[in-house]
Amino acid sequence: MTKSKFVIDKLAMLIEQGLISYKDLSSETINVLKSKRDEIIFKMKLTSKEETDILIKRVDSLEKKIEKLEKNSLKKKTTRVKKL
């Protein structure tokens, strides 16, 4: 019950502050969920904070590289094969 109350309180606070647009609301919700995820990981003592920060940076850089490669692959034109 307290977990659902926490989420409801956060959403109510967002609406009260005027973050009505979908993009702002979704990004804020993702930020809240990420902070909760990090909090749970730290409580479980799976990794230290420094290790987690390093891994997060590595994942972010890999995601950027993937996006860049996807954009480049979309830009490439297909070549037609000549019929003999």
N, CA, C and O atoms as a printed pandas DataFrame, in Angstrom:
     atom_number atom_name residue_name chain_id  residue_number  x_coord  y_coord  z_coord
0              1         N          MET        A               1    0.824   -1.193    0.000
1              2        CA          MET        A               1    0.000    0.000    0.000
2              3         C          MET        A               1    0.869    1.259    0.000
3              4         O          MET        A               1    0.551    2.239   -0.674
4              5         N          THR        A               2    1.960    1.226    0.755
5              6        CA          THR        A               2    2.797    2.428    0.823
6              7         C          THR        A               2    3.486    2.690   -0.507
7              8         O          THR        A               2    3.724    3.844   -0.862
8              9         N          LYS        A               3    3.816    1.614   -1.259
9             10        CA          LYS        A               3    4.459    1.800   -2.549
10            11         C          LYS        A               3    3.498    2.446   -3.537
11            12         O          LYS        A               3    3.878    3.354   -4.276
12            13         N          SER        A               4    2.262    1.981   -3.551
13            14        CA          SER        A               4    1.282    2.569   -4.471
14            15         C          SER        A               4    0.952    4.004   -4.054
15            16         O          SER        A               4    0.727    4.867   -4.903
16            17         N          LYS        A               5    0.927    4.251   -2.754
17            18        CA          LYS        A               5    0.670    5.606   -2.279
18            19         C          LYS        A               5    1.795    6.538   -2.701
19            20         O          LYS        A               5    1.553    7.691   -3.059
20            21         N          PHE        A               6    3.036    6.034   -2.658
21            22        CA          PHE        A               6    4.187    6.827   -3.073
22            23         C          PHE        A               6    4.059    7.225   -4.540
23            24         O          PHE        A               6    4.271    8.384   -4.898
24            25         N          VAL        A               7    3.716    6.264   -5.379
25            26        CA          VAL        A               7    3.582    6.532   -6.812
26            27         C          VAL        A               7    2.445    7.512   -7.063
27            28         O          VAL        A               7    2.591    8.442   -7.856
28            29         N          ILE        A               8    1.323    7.313   -6.399
29            30        CA          ILE        A               8    0.172    8.204   -6.574
30            31         C          ILE        A               8    0.513    9.613   -6.114
31            32         O          ILE        A               8    0.145   10.589   -6.769
32            33         N          ASP        A               9    1.211    9.723   -4.995
33            34        CA          ASP        A               9    1.614   11.048   -4.499
34            35         C          ASP        A               9    2.545   11.748   -5.494
35            36         O          ASP        A               9    2.415   12.948   -5.732
36            37         N          LYS        A              10    3.480   10.994   -6.070
37            38        CA          LYS        A              10    4.395   11.588   -7.047
38            39         C          LYS        A              10    3.639   12.068   -8.281
39            40         O          LYS        A              10    3.900   13.162   -8.782
40            41         N          LEU        A              11    2.701   11.257   -8.775
41            42        CA          LEU        A              11    1.926   11.652   -9.948
42            43         C          LEU        A              11    1.049   12.872   -9.646
43            44         O          LEU        A              11    0.920   13.768  -10.480
44            45         N          ALA        A              12    0.452   12.902   -8.461
45            46        CA          ALA        A              12   -0.371   14.050   -8.083
46            47         C          ALA        A              12    0.473   15.316   -7.994
47            48         O          ALA        A              12    0.042   16.393   -8.405
48            49         N          MET        A              13    1.673   15.174   -7.456
49            50        CA          MET        A              13    2.569   16.322   -7.349
50            51         C          MET        A              13    2.937   16.840   -8.738
51            52         O          MET        A              13    2.996   18.050   -8.954
52            53         N          LEU        A              14    3.185   15.926   -9.679
53            54        CA          LEU        A              14    3.529   16.333  -11.041
54            55         C          LEU        A              14    2.380   17.090  -11.701
55            56         O          LEU        A              14    2.599   18.107  -12.360
56            57         N          ILE        A              15    1.180   16.603  -11.526
57            58        CA          ILE        A              15    0.015   17.257  -12.129
58            59         C          ILE        A              15   -0.209   18.623  -11.500
59            60         O          ILE        A              15   -0.547   19.581  -12.195
60            61         N          GLU        A              16   -0.026   18.716  -10.211
61            62        CA          GLU        A              16   -0.197   19.997   -9.518
62            63         C          GLU        A              16    0.812   21.031  -10.016
63            64         O          GLU        A              16    0.492   22.216  -10.105
64            65         N          GLN        A              17    2.002   20.599  -10.335
65            66        CA          GLN        A              17    3.039   21.525  -10.782
66            67         C          GLN        A              17    2.864   21.933  -12.231
67            68         O          GLN        A              17    3.595   22.789  -12.729
68            69         N          GLY        A              18    1.922   21.341  -12.900
69            70        CA          GLY        A              18    1.639   21.756  -14.259
70            71         C          GLY        A              18    2.370   20.990  -15.336
71            72         O          GLY        A              18    2.424   21.434  -16.483
72            73         N          LEU        A              19    2.926   19.860  -14.992
73            74        CA          LEU        A              19    3.614   19.053  -15.992
74            75         C          LEU        A              19    2.578   18.156  -16.673
75            76         O          LEU        A              19    2.492   16.959  -16.401
76            77         N          ILE        A              20    1.813   18.753  -17.545
77            78        CA          ILE        A              20    0.695   18.036  -18.135
78            79         C          ILE        A              20    1.077   17.374  -19.452
79            80         O          ILE        A              20    0.493   16.354  -19.820
80            81         N          SER        A              21    2.023   17.924  -20.150
81            82        CA          SER        A              21    2.352   17.349  -21.450
82            83         C          SER        A              21    2.901   15.934  -21.266
83            84         O          SER        A              21    3.571   15.639  -20.276
84            85         N          TYR        A              22    2.612   15.090  -22.209
85            86        CA          TYR        A              22    2.986   13.677  -22.129
86            87         C          TYR        A              22    4.494   13.481  -22.038
87            88         O          TYR        A              22    4.965   12.629  -21.284
88            89         N          LYS        A              23    5.242   14.252  -22.790
89            90        CA          LYS        A              23    6.697   14.087  -22.823
90            91         C          LYS        A              23    7.308   14.410  -21.454
91            92         O          LYS        A              23    8.146   13.659  -20.954
92            93         N          ASP        A              24    6.891   15.518  -20.856
93            94        CA          ASP        A              24    7.405   15.884  -19.540
94            95         C          ASP        A              24    7.011   14.853  -18.494
95            96         O          ASP        A              24    7.817   14.478  -17.642
96            97         N          LEU        A              25    5.770   14.400  -18.563
97            98        CA          LEU        A              25    5.269   13.439  -17.587
98            99         C          LEU        A              25    6.008   12.112  -17.705
99           100         O          LEU        A              25    6.381   11.515  -16.695
100          101         N          SER        A              26    6.219   11.654  -18.925
101          102        CA          SER        A              26    6.905   10.371  -19.101
102          103         C          SER        A              26    8.364   10.463  -18.662
103          104         O          SER        A              26    8.869    9.535  -18.030
104          105         N          SER        A              27    9.045   11.550  -18.981
105          106        CA          SER        A              27   10.452   11.679  -18.569
106          107         C          SER        A              27   10.569   11.776  -17.053
107          108         O          SER        A              27   11.496   11.217  -16.467
108          109         N          GLU        A              28    9.652   12.470  -16.422
109          110        CA          GLU        A              28    9.683   12.582  -14.955
110          111         C          GLU        A              28    9.383   11.235  -14.306
111          112         O          GLU        A              28    9.999   10.883  -13.299
112          113         N          THR        A              29    8.447   10.482  -14.871
113          114        CA          THR        A              29    8.129    9.162  -14.338
114          115         C          THR        A              29    9.323    8.226  -14.474
115          116         O          THR        A              29    9.617    7.456  -13.560
116          117         N          ILE        A              30    9.999    8.290  -15.592
117          118        CA          ILE        A              30   11.190    7.460  -15.796
118          119         C          ILE        A              30   12.276    7.832  -14.792
119          120         O          ILE        A              30   12.952    6.953  -14.258
120          121         N          ASN        A              31   12.449    9.119  -14.531
121          122        CA          ASN        A              31   13.451    9.548  -13.554
122          123         C          ASN        A              31   13.128    9.024  -12.157
123          124         O          ASN        A              31   14.024    8.591  -11.433
124          125         N          VAL        A              32   11.853    9.062  -11.778
125          126        CA          VAL        A              32   11.452    8.564  -10.458
126          127         C          VAL        A              32   11.716    7.068  -10.369
127          128         O          VAL        A              32   12.226    6.583   -9.359
128          129         N          LEU        A              33   11.370    6.335  -11.423
129          130        CA          LEU        A              33   11.586    4.891  -11.414
130          131         C          LEU        A              33   13.066    4.538  -11.397
131          132         O          LEU        A              33   13.461    3.575  -10.741
132          133         N          LYS        A              34   13.888    5.302  -12.106
133          134        CA          LYS        A              34   15.328    5.058  -12.100
134          135         C          LYS        A              34   15.912    5.291  -10.710
135          136         O          LYS        A              34   16.760    4.524  -10.255
136          137         N          SER        A              35   15.465    6.340  -10.041
137          138        CA          SER        A              35   15.988    6.609   -8.702
138          139         C          SER        A              35   15.580    5.508   -7.735
139          140         O          SER        A              35   16.361    5.124   -6.864
140          141         N          LYS        A              36   14.361    4.997   -7.883
141          142        CA          LYS        A              36   13.918    3.898   -7.018
142          143         C          LYS        A              36   14.733    2.638   -7.311
143          144         O          LYS        A              36   15.107    1.910   -6.392
144          145         N          ARG        A              37   15.007    2.383   -8.596
145          146        CA          ARG        A              37   15.813    1.225   -8.977
146          147         C          ARG        A              37   17.205    1.325   -8.358
147          148         O          ARG        A              37   17.713    0.351   -7.803
148          149         N          ASP        A              38   17.819    2.505   -8.454
149          150        CA          ASP        A              38   19.149    2.700   -7.883
150          151         C          ASP        A              38   19.130    2.510   -6.370
151          152         O          ASP        A              38   20.049    1.930   -5.792
152          153         N          GLU        A              39   18.074    3.006   -5.743
153          154        CA          GLU        A              39   17.946    2.858   -4.290
154          155         C          GLU        A              39   17.869    1.386   -3.902
155          156         O          GLU        A              39   18.496    0.972   -2.927
156          157         N          ILE        A              40   17.119    0.602   -4.641
157          158        CA          ILE        A              40   16.988   -0.829   -4.352
158          159         C          ILE        A              40   18.321   -1.540   -4.557
159          160         O          ILE        A              40   18.702   -2.394   -3.756
160          161         N          ILE        A              41   19.027   -1.189   -5.624
161          162        CA          ILE        A              41   20.329   -1.812   -5.891
162          163         C          ILE        A              41   21.310   -1.501   -4.768
163          164         O          ILE        A              41   22.059   -2.375   -4.331
164          165         N          PHE        A              42   21.305   -0.260   -4.305
165          166        CA          PHE        A              42   22.222    0.106   -3.226
166          167         C          PHE        A              42   21.861   -0.611   -1.926
167          168         O          PHE        A              42   22.750   -0.994   -1.165
168          169         N          LYS        A              43   20.577   -0.796   -1.665
169          170        CA          LYS        A              43   20.157   -1.502   -0.454
170          171         C          LYS        A              43   20.560   -2.968   -0.501
171          172         O          LYS        A              43   20.899   -3.561    0.523
172          173         N          MET        A              44   20.522   -3.553   -1.703
173          174        CA          MET        A              44   20.891   -4.961   -1.840
174          175         C          MET        A              44   22.402   -5.154   -1.818
175          176         O          MET        A              44   22.890   -6.278   -1.705
176          177         N          LYS        A              45   23.137   -4.055   -1.926
177          178        CA          LYS        A              45   24.607   -4.068   -1.901
178          179         C          LYS        A              45   25.171   -4.981   -2.988
179          180         O          LYS        A              45   26.133   -5.716   -2.764
180          181         N          LEU        A              46   24.561   -4.920   -4.155
181          182        CA          LEU        A              46   25.077   -5.699   -5.279
182          183         C          LEU        A              46   26.371   -5.101   -5.801
183          184         O          LEU        A              46   27.329   -5.819   -6.086
184          185         N          THR        A              47   26.390   -3.794   -5.921
185          186        CA          THR        A              47   27.595   -3.102   -6.370
186          187         C          THR        A              47   27.753   -1.830   -5.549
187          188         O          THR        A              47   26.820   -1.368   -4.892
188          189         N          SER        A              48   28.939   -1.290   -5.604
189          190        CA          SER        A              48   29.154   -0.017   -4.922
190          191         C          SER        A              48   28.615    1.107   -5.804
191          192         O          SER        A              48   28.320    0.894   -6.980
192          193         N          LYS        A              49   28.491    2.275   -5.244
193          194        CA          LYS        A              49   27.967    3.418   -5.993
194          195         C          LYS        A              49   28.879    3.762   -7.163
195          196         O          LYS        A              49   28.401    4.072   -8.255
196          197         N          GLU        A              50   30.183    3.710   -6.941
197          198        CA          GLU        A              50   31.128    4.043   -7.991
198          199         C          GLU        A              50   31.027    3.057   -9.162
199          200         O          GLU        A              50   31.039    3.454  -10.327
200          201         N          GLU        A              51   30.927    1.771   -8.828
201          202        CA          GLU        A              51   30.805    0.768   -9.879
202          203         C          GLU        A              51   29.520    0.957  -10.666
203          204         O          GLU        A              51   29.512    0.833  -11.891
204          205         N          THR        A              52   28.447    1.254   -9.973
205          206        CA          THR        A              52   27.161    1.468  -10.635
206          207         C          THR        A              52   27.226    2.679  -11.546
207          208         O          THR        A              52   26.717    2.636  -12.666
208          209         N          ASP        A              53   27.845    3.762  -11.084
209          210        CA          ASP        A              53   27.969    4.964  -11.907
210          211         C          ASP        A              53   28.784    4.690  -13.166
211          212         O          ASP        A              53   28.436    5.160  -14.250
212          213         N          ILE        A              54   29.863    3.932  -13.023
213          214        CA          ILE        A              54   30.698    3.595  -14.177
214          215         C          ILE        A              54   29.905    2.751  -15.175
215          216         O          ILE        A              54   29.969    2.984  -16.382
216          217         N          LEU        A              55   29.158    1.769  -14.663
217          218        CA          LEU        A              55   28.364    0.910  -15.544
218          219         C          LEU        A              55   27.260    1.700  -16.242
219          220         O          LEU        A              55   26.970    1.449  -17.412
220          221         N          ILE        A              56   26.651    2.636  -15.552
221          222        CA          ILE        A              56   25.597    3.463  -16.150
222          223         C          ILE        A              56   26.187    4.306  -17.280
223          224         O          ILE        A              56   25.577    4.434  -18.342
224          225         N          LYS        A              57   27.371    4.881  -17.055
225          226        CA          LYS        A              57   28.023    5.680  -18.101
226          227         C          LYS        A              57   28.360    4.827  -19.313
227          228         O          LYS        A              57   28.194    5.268  -20.450
228          229         N          ARG        A              58   28.836    3.599  -19.075
229          230        CA          ARG        A              58   29.166    2.712  -20.183
230          231         C          ARG        A              58   27.924    2.343  -20.988
231          232         O          ARG        A              58   27.962    2.308  -22.218
232          233         N          VAL        A              59   26.836    2.071  -20.297
233          234        CA          VAL        A              59   25.592    1.719  -20.988
234          235         C          VAL        A              59   25.089    2.913  -21.796
235          236         O          VAL        A              59   24.644    2.748  -22.932
236          237         N          ASP        A              60   25.155    4.106  -21.220
237          238        CA          ASP        A              60   24.721    5.301  -21.948
238          239         C          ASP        A              60   25.545    5.517  -23.212
239          240         O          ASP        A              60   24.996    5.827  -24.269
240          241         N          SER        A              61   26.860    5.353  -23.103
241          242        CA          SER        A              61   27.707    5.548  -24.289
242          243         C          SER        A              61   27.419    4.487  -25.347
243          244         O          SER        A              61   27.431    4.785  -26.541
244          245         N          LEU        A              62   27.161    3.254  -24.919
245          246        CA          LEU        A              62   26.823    2.199  -25.878
246          247         C          LEU        A              62   25.483    2.472  -26.555
247          248         O          LEU        A              62   25.330    2.220  -27.750
248          249         N          GLU        A              63   24.512    2.985  -25.802
249          250        CA          GLU        A              63   23.214    3.329  -26.390
250          251         C          GLU        A              63   23.370    4.429  -27.436
251          252         O          GLU        A              63   22.724    4.381  -28.483
252          253         N          LYS        A              64   24.221    5.418  -27.165
253          254        CA          LYS        A              64   24.465    6.487  -28.136
254          255         C          LYS        A              64   25.111    5.941  -29.400
255          256         O          LYS        A              64   24.747    6.340  -30.506
256          257         N          LYS        A              65   26.074    5.024  -29.243
257          258        CA          LYS        A              65   26.728    4.429  -30.403
258          259         C          LYS        A              65   25.732    3.621  -31.235
259          260         O          LYS        A              65   25.766    3.666  -32.464
260          261         N          ILE        A              66   24.859    2.896  -30.573
261          262        CA          ILE        A              66   23.846    2.111  -31.285
262          263         C          ILE        A              66   22.916    3.023  -32.068
263          264         O          ILE        A              66   22.603    2.746  -33.226
264          265         N          GLU        A              67   22.475    4.102  -31.447
265          266        CA          GLU        A              67   21.599    5.051  -32.140
266          267         C          GLU        A              67   22.302    5.646  -33.358
267          268         O          GLU        A              67   21.694    5.808  -34.416
268          269         N          LYS        A              68   23.585    5.968  -33.202
269          270        CA          LYS        A              68   24.348    6.540  -34.305
270          271         C          LYS        A              68   24.472    5.536  -35.450
271          272         O          LYS        A              68   24.319    5.900  -36.616
272          273         N          LEU        A              69   24.746    4.282  -35.122
273          274        CA          LEU        A              69   24.846    3.252  -36.145
274          275         C          LEU        A              69   23.511    3.013  -36.845
275          276         O          LEU        A              69   23.469    2.785  -38.053
276          277         N          GLU        A              70   22.418    3.068  -36.076
277          278        CA          GLU        A              70   21.091    2.886  -36.674
278          279         C          GLU        A              70   20.783    4.028  -37.639
279          280         O          GLU        A              70   20.222    3.802  -38.711
280          281         N          LYS        A              71   21.146    5.245  -37.264
281          282        CA          LYS        A              71   20.912    6.390  -38.145
282          283         C          LYS        A              71   21.733    6.259  -39.420
283          284         O          LYS        A              71   21.247    6.552  -40.512
284          285         N          ASN        A              72   22.985    5.815  -39.275
285          286        CA          ASN        A              72   23.847    5.653  -40.438
286          287         C          ASN        A              72   23.330    4.551  -41.360
287          288         O          ASN        A              72   23.404    4.678  -42.583
288          289         N          SER        A              73   22.819    3.494  -40.790
289          290        CA          SER        A              73   22.326    2.398  -41.621
290          291         C          SER        A              73   21.058    2.807  -42.357
291          292         O          SER        A              73   20.802    2.313  -43.455
292          293         N          LEU        A              74   20.264    3.694  -41.780
293          294        CA          LEU        A              74   19.061    4.169  -42.452
294          295         C          LEU        A              74   19.411    5.107  -43.601
295          296         O          LEU        A              74   18.675    5.183  -44.585
296          297         N          LYS        A              75   20.527    5.819  -43.485
297          298        CA          LYS        A              75   20.926    6.772  -44.504
298          299         C          LYS        A              75   21.508    6.086  -45.738
299          300         O          LYS        A              75   21.470    6.648  -46.833
300          301         N          LYS        A              76   22.041    4.890  -45.574
301          302        CA          LYS        A              76   22.667    4.189  -46.702
302          303         C          LYS        A              76   21.593    3.856  -47.720
303          304         O          LYS        A              76   20.501    3.405  -47.378
304          305         N          LYS        A              77   21.926    4.088  -48.967
305          306        CA          LYS        A              77   21.001    3.773  -50.048
306          307         C          LYS        A              77   21.251    2.351  -50.509
307          308         O          LYS        A              77   22.382    1.866  -50.509
308          309         N          THR        A              78   20.187    1.705  -50.896
309          310        CA          THR        A              78   20.337    0.364  -51.429
310          311         C          THR        A              78   20.768    0.440  -52.882
311          312         O          THR        A              78   20.348    1.326  -53.627
312          313         N          THR        A              79   21.590   -0.479  -53.260
313          314        CA          THR        A              79   22.067   -0.515  -54.640
314          315         C          THR        A              79   21.355   -1.640  -55.367
315          316         O          THR        A              79   21.111   -2.705  -54.801
316          317         N          ARG        A              80   21.030   -1.396  -56.606
317          318        CA          ARG        A              80   20.341   -2.407  -57.411
318          319         C          ARG        A              80   21.362   -3.260  -58.131
319          320         O          ARG        A              80   22.417   -2.789  -58.556
320          321         N          VAL        A              81   21.024   -4.498  -58.253
321          322        CA          VAL        A              81   21.891   -5.436  -58.957
322          323         C          VAL        A              81   21.506   -5.440  -60.424
323          324         O          VAL        A              81   20.325   -5.486  -60.771
324          325         N          LYS        A              82   22.512   -5.392  -61.279
325          326        CA          LYS        A              82   22.237   -5.401  -62.711
326          327         C          LYS        A              82   21.903   -6.821  -63.154
327          328         O          LYS        A              82   22.567   -7.785  -62.775
328          329         N          LYS        A              83   20.884   -6.919  -63.945
329          330        CA          LYS        A              83   20.482   -8.225  -64.459
330          331         C          LYS        A              83   21.344   -8.568  -65.660
331          332         O          LYS        A              83   21.671   -7.707  -66.477
332          333         N          LEU        A              84   21.696   -9.804  -65.751
333          334        CA          LEU        A              84   22.505  -10.263  -66.877
334          335         C          LEU        A              84   21.682  -10.727  -68.030
335          336         O          LEU        A              84   22.230  -11.143  -69.051
